[in-house]
């Protein structure tokens, strides 16, 4: 199998490489590993145009699925979200960061990413 790094460094995939590099650098800054996954890997291997970039951050396994299971058909409030965050296998520092988030203040990492463009 070809080396993904060799493929992604081709000029036609420069935009994907640049985005993946930025995501990886941001992850490293936070002490997290970031991986390229999904259809983008297939598209690179097959030489197709890449339309999106799927990334996975190392950490809680299947956290999204756990959140879906907890919230589907249920009332979601601050207490249930707090319990969910506290149940995750994350560092206390990352849990603290998550617990500080609110719908009014959360913009994700958008401002960091935009500043690096």
HUJOUR-V145593 format. One record per helix or strand of 3 or more residues. SS is the DSSP state (H for helix, E for strand). FROM is the first residue (numbers start at 1). TO is the last residue. If there is no record, write none. Layout:
SS|FROM|TO  SS|FROM|TO
This chain:
H|4|8  H|11|29  E|34|37  H|39|46  E|54|57  H|63|71  H|78|87  H|92|100  H|110|116
